[in-house]
Amino acid sequence: LVVTLWAGHPDVSTSPVEVSLSTPCGLLWSEVLSTPDPVTVGVELPKGLESVDATVTVGRTWRASTYGSPDERDLGVGVSMAFAGSLEGPEEQTHVLRWPPCPRPGD
């Protein structure tokens, strides 16, 4: 799994944005973004995993209308996800992580 995240906040360089990626089994990744540059997280998934349930959390949002846009939505971070055959490829990953193990019922 390759997850790309970026903070489009106009003031990200003066007021960085905390972003995290978690699974039902725990926190996978967390970082403070201080530039609009994308961060790519490669996640090695366990064999046999049939679905992915992940949550992206952002420390603060922003509203484009504050900066002259007609867009009234509260915006967080941009997120792009793709499944790859391997974590090696043309796109170098900023971080490479393993999906956390989940305790089995009764453990």
Secondary structure, 3 states (H helix, E strand, C coil): CEEEEECCCCCCCCCCEEEEEEECCEEEEEEEECCCCCEEEEEECCCCCCCCCCEEEECCCEEHHHHCCCCCCEECCEEEEECCCCCCCCCCCCEEEECCCCCCCCC
